[in-house]
Amino acid sequence: MTRKLQSNTYNYMRPKSGLPKRKALKRKPIFEYGFKDNPNIKMYVNPTLIQSDKTEGYIKVISLFSGCGGLDLGFLGGFTFLNKKYQALPYRIVRAYDIDEKATQTYALNLSNDVTTVDLTNIDIRSLSPANILLGGFPCQDFSSCGHKKGFQGTRGELYTVMKDYMNIHKPEIVVGENVPFLEKLENGMFLRHIIKEFESVGYMFKVWNIYCPDFGLPQSRTRLFLIGVRSDIKSFPKPPTPELFFQYVSIDKAIGDIVEITDESITNQTQYFVATKATKGAGQGDHKSKQGEIAYTVRANTKARVHFHYSLDRRLTVRECARLQSFPDEFIFPHSASQNLIEIGNAVPPIIGHLIAKQIYEFININLSLMKEHAI
C-alpha cells in the first residue's frame, strides 16, 4: 500500500539567502509523507549496538554535547559499515549529556540509557562523573563557515568553557574536542588559539588534528577538526591517523546505490527509506546534486539552507541515505521527523571517524598504561 498524495504539485520557495527573489518553483512530490517513525522503544532497541553495563576493565568515557551519539558509537565500536567491521573497543560511556531532548531520545534508543537531557551551562560540573576520557563536540554553529560566524559573541560560542571546567575539576587523562575546520580560519585562527590557551591553562597540552574524512572511507566531502589533549603530567601524545585510501574514495553510488524506495508499509521501519520531504525535479540555486562515481557533498544539519539531491533520481536524499553517508550503520534508528533526523545526522561526528580517533587513543593507552591508574580502571 502506498501513501496518497494530496496534490500533484506544490510551490516551493527557497529560504532567504540575501539573493534576489526568485519565482516559486513547481516541483512534483513523490511521497506526501516525510519519513517519521515513532517506534516502541523496547521493540526497536538493537542489542548489537547497546553498550555493556559492565565497567570493570573498561576505559571510562564521559560525553558532553553528545547529540545522537555518532562520536560515542565510534568509541564503542562493534558495528558494520559498508561491509567493513569496526571492532568493539574497551571503552564505557559512563554518562552522556546533551541539551536536545530528541537527540538524547535517539541516543537512548540506540546506545544507552545513561544519557541526560540538560543545559550543561546550568549545572554544577562537580556533580558529573569522573572519567579517563572526556569527549566534547562543543556546538560549532557560531564558528561554522555556513553559520553566522559570530564566534564568542554567539550564544554557542563559549560552550567550550564547560569542557574546560570539567577538565579543571575532574582531570581526565585524555580530552577529545571536535569542531569545524573553519575554526582555524576564523579571525586568522584567533578563536582556536584562545580555546587551546584556555584548555591548556588548567593543566593540559593540546594538538590539532584535521581529518579529511574521505581518506578514511567516508563517502562525502567532510573535514573535521579535532582537539586532542593530554594531561600535562603524561608528556606524550597519541599519533594522528594515516590516510587509508589515498584518493581511492568511496563514491556516493557505492555508498547508497543499494537503498531503494520501499512502498510496502508492512516492512519494519520502512519509512526510513521514504524521501525525507517532497522531492523535486532539478536543483535550485544553492542546492547540491552529487555526481555518480564521486563522493557526496557534505551532509549538513541546516536542512533549510540547501537541498541535497540524489545523484540519479529526481528527489532529495532520504534520511536513511544521509545517515549512510555519515557512516551510521543501517540498524541505527532515527525515530523523529525528517527535519529533526537530518539535524541530528548533520550535527554528528561520523561513527567511523569516531572509531578512527578511538583506535589511535587506545593504542596510545596500551603504550602508557600507567597513565590510567588515577581512576583505577
N, C-alpha and C positions, 0 to 999 in steps of 0.2 A: 504494500500500500504506500503510495507517495502522497506528500503533502500538497494540498491545492494552493494555487497562487491566487491572491486577492485581485491582482491586476496584471496586465501583460507588460506594462512599462511603469517606471516611476522616475520622477525628476530628481536628479542628484546634483546638489551644488557643493563644490569643494569649500572647505573652511577658509576663513580669511587668512591671507598669507602676505598681504602687502602688495599683491599684484593687481592689475586692473581686473574688474569684474568680468566674468565670462558667462556666456549663456548656459543655462542648465542643460545638462546632457541627458538625453533619454537613453536609459540603459535597461536592458532586458534582464530581469531577475531569473535565476534558475530555481532557487528554493526560497519560499517566503519565510521559513523558519530558520532561525540563526543559531543552531548548534548549542544546545543547552541541555545539560544533564543535571538532575537532582537525585543522585544515587543514594540508596540506603547505605550508610557508612559501613556497617558490618558486612553487608553483602559484597561491597566493592574493595574493601581493604585487601591489598595484594601482599601475601606473606613473603614473596620473594624480594620485596623492597623494604618492608618494615624492619627496622634495626632491632638487634637483640637487646633484651632487658639487662643482660649481664654487663657488669662493669669491670670485674676482675680481669687483669691482663690487657685491658684496652687503654688507649691513649684518650684522655678526656678532652672534649672539644666543646666550646660554647659558641653559639652563633648569634650575632647581633645583626639586625636588619636582614633576616633570613629570607624574606619573600616566600615563594612557594617551595624553596629548598633545592635549587639547582646545584649550588656550591656544596651544600651538605650531602646531597646524594653522591656527588663526586668523591667526597671524602669517605663515605661509607663503601662505595663500590658495590660489586655484586650484581651488576646489571649488564645487559647486552645492547649494543647499538650497531645497526647495520652489520649484523652477524659477527661482530667482534665482541668478545667478552672482556669486561673490565673487572678485574679481580676484586674480591672483598678485601678491605683493608682494616686493620685493627684499631679503628677509631670508634669512639662512642660519643654521640651528641648528647651531652648531659642536659642541655636546655637550649631552645631556640626562641628568638623574640622578633616580633615584627608588629608594626602599627596597623597594618592592613588585615582586618578580620577575615576577609575572604581568602587572602593569601595563606593565612595560618590554617584555615579550614582545608585548603588544598594540601598543605604540608602534613597536617594530621591524618588526612585521608591516605596519603601515600607513604609517609616515612615514620612518624612517631607522634604520640600524644604529648610528648614532652616539649610542647610549643605553647607560647603565651602571646596573646594579643595585648600589646601595651605600647604606650608612648615612652620610650626609653629616656626622654628628657625629663620625665616627671616622676622617676623612681629613684630610690637610694641605691646606687651602684653596689654598695656594700652588701646588699641583700642578695645579689646574684651569686651563683655557684662558682667556686674556683675551678680552673681547668688548666690543662697543659697548653692548649692551643686556643687562641681567640680568632674567630672568623668574623669579618665585618665588611659586608658590601654596603658601606655607607652610601645613602642615596646620592645620585650623581647628576640629577637634572639641572642643578644650578651650575654645574661645570661642563655640561654637555654642549657639543657644537650644534646640536639640534634643539637645545633648550634656549633659555633666555640669557644664559651666560652671566648670571647675577653674582656668581662666586659666593663669597662670605656674606654678601648683602641679601642673598636669597634665604627663604625660610628653611631650606635644607642644607645650606652651605656650611653650617657649623656642627652638623651631626657627628662629624668625626671626633668631636670632643667627648662623646660618650665612650668611644673606644679608648681614648687617652685616659679617661677616668678609671675605666676598668683595668687598664694596664698598670696604672699607678697604685691601685688598691690591691689587686689580686695577683699581679706579677706573673702572668703566664710566660712560659719559656719561649713560645713562638707566636707571632702575630701574622695574619694574612688579611690585608686590606685590599679591597677591589674597587676600581672606579674606571672612568672613561679615559682613553688616551689623550683626549683634548685637555685634560688637566695639566699636562706637561707644557701645553702651548698657551693656555690662558694667562694673560698678563706676563708673557715670556717666562712662564714657569713659576711665577711668584707664589701662587696659591699652593702648588705642590711643595715647593721648598718650605713654605710656612707650616704645612701639615706635618712634613717629616721632622722639622725642627721641634714642633710641639710633641710629637711622639717620642723623639729621642731625649727630650728634656726629663722624661720620667724613667730613664734608665734603659734605653734600647738603642740598637743600631738597625738601620733600615737600608734596603736596596730596592731599586725599581726594576720590575720585570715587565717588559712589553711583550705580550703574546699575540702573534698573528695566528688566529685560531685555525684557518685552513691548513697551516703547516702541520697540524696535529689531527686532521681528519674531520673538522667541522665543515659542512657543505655550504657555508655562507661567508661572505666577506665581513669579518668581525675582528677587531683588535680590542684587547682589554689590558688595562694597566693594573698590575698587582704590586702592592707594597709589602715586601717580605721583611719582617722584623724578628730579631732575636734579642733576648735579654743580654745586657752588656757583659755579664759575667761569663757568657758562653764563648764569646770571642771568635766565632766562625759562622759561616752561612751555608744554607742549602745551595746546591748547584742549580743554576737555571736549566730548564729543559732544552734539549737539542731538537731542532725541527726534524720530523719523521718523514715527510712526504716529498720535500724539495720540488715544489711546483707540480707534482702529480696529484692535484687536488680532487676531492670528491665533488662531482657536479650535482646540480640540483635534480636532474632527471635520475641519476643513480640513487639519490637520497630519497626521493618521494615518488618515483615513477610507478611503484607498485601500489600506491594508495589510490583507490578508485572511489567513485561516488557510489555510496551504498544507499539504496532506497527502500530496502526491506526493513520495516520498523521492528520486526521480531528479532533482529540481530542485536545482541547485547552491546550496549554502549554505542549503537550505530550512529547516533547524532554527532559523535566525534569526527565523522567523515563528511557531514554536510558542509556546504560552503558557509563561511563564517558570517557573511552578510550577503545581501543581494548582489549577485555578480554583475559584471559589466562587460560590455563589448568595447575594447580599446581602453588604453590608459590615458588619463588626462595629464596635464602638466604637473610635474612633481611626483607622479605615480611611478612605480617601479614594475617592470616586467623582466624577470630574469630570462636568460637565454639557455636553451638546451645545450648541454655539453660544457657549461660554465658554472662556477659557483654562484650561489644565490646572492642577491643583495642582502644587506643587514636586516635582520628581523628586529623591528623596533617596538617599544612599548607604546609609543604615541600613535594610536590607531587612527586618529583624525588627521594627522599630518600627511600621510602618504598611504596609498593603497598598493599592496604588494600582490601582483597578478601571477597567475600560473604561467609557466613557461610555454605551454602549448594549448591550453583550454581558455575559453573566454569567460573566465571567472577569477575572482581573487582567491588567494590561498586559504585553505581551511585552517582551523585551529590545530587540528592534528598534523597537518603538513608543516605549519610553523613550529610546532613542538618537535617534529622530526628534524627540521633544520637547526634547531637549538640543541639537538642530540639527546632529548628526553626519550627514554625507552617507551615503546608503544603501550606498555602496561601502566605507565604513569597517567593518572586520570586528572583531567581538569574539569571540575564539576559545575562551573558557573556560566554566566552569559558569555557570548562571544567577545565582547569588548573587555570584560574583566579577565577572561582567559588570556587574551592577547597581551594585556598589560603585564600579567604575571610571567608569561613566556618571555616577552621582550626585556623585562627587568632582570631576568635570571642570568646567572652565570651558567654557561653550557656545562652540563654534568661531566662530559668527557674532558673539559678543560679543568674543572674542579678536581677530577681524578688525577690529571697530569700534575697539578700542584701538590696534591696529597701524596703522590708517589715520591716526588722529589723530597718532600719533608720527611717521609717515613725512612727513606734511605739515609738522610741526614741523622735522624734519631738513632738508627741502628749503629751508626758510627760513634755517636755521642750519647750512649745510653745513660751515662751518669747525670746528664742534664735533666732527666725526668724524675729524679729522686724526691724533689720537694713535695710533689703531690702523691707520692707513694703509689705509682702505677704497678 
